[in-house]
Structure formats: C-alpha cells, structure tokens
C-alpha cells in the first residue's frame, strides 16, 4: 500500500490471467475513470452517441411539413399576372412614342402596374442631384386644379398630373382625383417613405381658353422638357390672363342662344326676340345673385324666372299677339340646362370614377331642381292667375323648316361657345360640328322616322368622334369642340313639357316627359363618350394601339 502511494509497485495481475498491464501514473487517470472496484459501464450499442434532443423510445416522429416560404412568395399551384422578378425572357417592351398625344400616352401608363411603367427619359443635368420632389408635386397639383375646375374629366386630369410628374423624373407617382380633392403620392423606392400632397378645388369656372392653355403647357412639359421655372412662369401667365370676352358679350350670347333655341321649336321672329330678352334678363339676375354671394342653386332659380315670366305674359296676351309662348320658355331653358356637367358626370362613370361621377350627377340634379323651382313658381302663378292658355299640345306641333333650323342650330352652338369662353379659332370648328350633328339628327328623326333617343345618341356620337379628332390634331382638350356642339341636342322642350304638366297637376304626363328628357340626356352623354372612345380605339398611332389597357371586368362584384 505504501508502494502504491509512492507511485511505484507492480500492477495487479489480470483477473483473466492475461499479461501484466503497464504501470500508470496518477496523472494518466481520466477524470471519468471509475474508482477501483467499480466496474466499467457497458459500451454503447453503436459507435455514435445519441443526442440529448433525440426522441425517447416509443414516441413517433412528427410528419414532415412543407419547408418554410417567404411571405412574398405565392403558394405552389398559383399563378400571378405579373412576376415578382424580371422573367428570363424579360418584360415586354412598351412603345410610347413622342408623336402620340400626351393624353393617350399617360392614360396608357396609368392603366399599367407600377412595375411595368417605362422609366422617365428626362435627362438630368450633372449639377442637379435629382428632381425637387415638393416643387414637382406642387406644380402637378396646380395644373390638375385648373383642369378639374374647368370641367375636364377625372381620367384626363389624372393623366395630365401623371404626365407632369413623370416628365420631371417621378416615376413611382400615383395621382388621385375626386370631385373637389386632388392628391398625388410619390414613393422613391420600396424602402423610402412616400411623399403625399393634396389640394382642394373650391371654385369652379367656365373658361375653355384657359383650359386649352393648360393642355398646351402639359404638352410642352411632356415633349419639350421645360424646366420647373419655365413651367411655373407659364402657369402664372395662364392664371393672370383675363377672359377673352367681356360680360356684356356673354349676356348677348345668352340671349342669342335662347332665341336660336326658340327657332328650333318652330318659333318666329317675335318668339326669338322675347326669348332673347328673357334670357338676357335672367343672366343679369344670375350675375347679381352671384355678386351677393348666393349659392349657384339660387342663381339658377333667378335665371329661370324671367324667360318663364315672358312666356306667361305672351300667353296672357294671346288675343293681341299670336305667338307660341311655350317656345319662348323652351328657348330660355336651353341656356340653363347643365349639359357640360352632365356629359362630364356620365363620362367619369363610364371610365370607372364612380365617386366623382356620382358627385357630378348630384350637382346636375341640384341645378335642374333650381331651374324647376324658378320655372314652376312662374308657371303655377300664370296658370292659376291669367295664363291658363298654356298648353303642351300646342307646343308639340313642330314645323319642318330644315334651312331655318340648321341656321338656328349653328347660331345656338356659336352662342354656346362664346358663353364657354372658347378661343376664337375653336368657335367656328365647334359651330360646324354642331351643324353636322343637327343635320344627322334631323335626317334620322324627321326624315327616316327613327326614335329621338337613338337619333340623339348617333348624332352625339359623331360630335364626340369629330371633337376627339380635332383635339388630337391640335394637342388640346376635346371639350371646346364637343360641349358647345351638343347644344342643339339638349332636351329643353321635354323638360319644359314636364314642368308645365306638373304645374297643371298632371303628374303622370309630367313624369313621362321628364323620363324622356333624362333618356335624351343620357343618350347625349353616352354618345359623346362612345364617339371619343371609338376615335382612340381605331386611330392608328404608332406603338400605342397595341399597348393601351382597359379597365378590368368585375362581373358585377
């Protein structure tokens, strides 16, 4: 035992009778070597020890699950319309030539996904670090404000805003237009914060000269590469420009419009003068109401009363003056029917801007209610006091006077164009367009015996088609060539018959006439929009016809 403590001695003989073991020192012993007399543990069944995370015996392993996928990867078996990454064969090239009108190029890009829109081709100067985003967005909103306030459709306003932002290098830009609010949002990349700006349109005005100037500005920005300073200077000059016609000229135009409309419904020279006088007096009353700050609803009430009063007065004096009083009132209504807002509202609805369309059509309803209120106040008093001879049946006796009616239709369009503050060179084009529309309507309704509603739709479709062609030739808005040209087709007589029957407490007949007026108004709006779309569809613009996208069909849900 002492020898063992000193580290020497001979090892114990092998219990199996084998060779003697080599002596081992205390340092050679492992820390896991069992003490003397303790048997070694049995060796493992396999050469590799098991992990402490191994399942115990008798526990079945869980079934293998699908490998984890990214949240941005679609599940297997699904197809995507647009790949998340550039496919091996590449993204199809979109050809948007500079010769095409900017309205078509920007409308095509707006209907594309953001990832497929072409990169802006504007060449930045070397000393410029990049586009000043706040100033570009402000310029975009100011241009959109002028267009929306001038009566342009929501889709064309969005196309103009996107064209301006895209021309100055803001590719990932999304404009949004509602009835009174303009919003534009720009996101530099997927990881940067977006920049959003908006502007409210509080005042609206009818000045197609200013509208055409804004369209030319957008065309120069998108094709000629105007700098921001030049664009701001042009925009300030457009805002400073006065209306092309004085107020007295607008009053005379209102009288000429009402007189020409009375000739369309078989009126004579006395009816022409009476309708013109009533319309001019109503226009002055509306200006007075506007100067006093009254809402537009009351302005229409005031403007509708003088023509109706003139007709009732002539009807009361029928023993001395043999005129058609109904033609006088109908002529006065032609100058008040909001055809521009109606066409714009239906166009917005057909192009998918339902909120803006609903707001525009609600505006039309309010204005028509104002006209109805003003005329009914006078008619009710005239029918029950002294004008009992007013009869819708007498006014329905139309006389076919083709030459006089064509001249009257062209005079009506001419006066309407002046009221819309159009440029002088567009007034004559719109006048010819309206004359052609009336000839087509007369040939279909009077000569061929077609129902007035489809005849009106066909004539309005030609107006929209020719207006779109003229606008493409001049690189400007189609409204100056379309809005005034639909004047002779407006349902002024149907509206008057409805009001007169309501005043005589004949509700069924009045509702029937009002339904006919609504059908004619919708036929005009749909015809104008369809004509414009036909022009865009079939005109062969290089690189444009094959890439133009339409709205996706929702199948009613």
Secondary structure, DSSP 8 states (H G I E B T S, - for coil): -HHHHTT-S-----TTS--------STTS-TT---TT-------SSSS---TTS--TT------------TTS--TT---SS-SS--TT--------TTS-HHHHHHHHHTS-GGGS--------TT--S--HHHHHHHHHHHHHHHHHTT--HHHHHHHHHHHHHHTT--SEEEEE-SSEEEEEE-SSSSS--EEEEEE-------HHHHHHHHHHHHHHHHH---HHHHHHHHHHHHH---SS-HHHHHHHHHHHHHHHHHHTT--HHHHHHHHHHHHHHHHHHHHHHHTT--HHHHHHHHHHHHHHHHHHHHHTTTT----HHHHHHHHHHTTS-HHHHHHHHHHHHTT-HHHHHHHHHHHHHHHHHHHHHHHHHHHHHHHHT-TT--HHHHT-----HHHHHHHHHHHHHHHHHHTT--HHHHHHHHHHHHHHHHHHHIIIIIS---HHHHHHHHHHHHHHHHHHHHHHHTS-SHHHHTGGGGGGS-HHHHHHHHHHHHTT-HHHHHHHHHHHHHHHHHHHHHHHHHHHHHHHHS--TTTTTT-------TT-
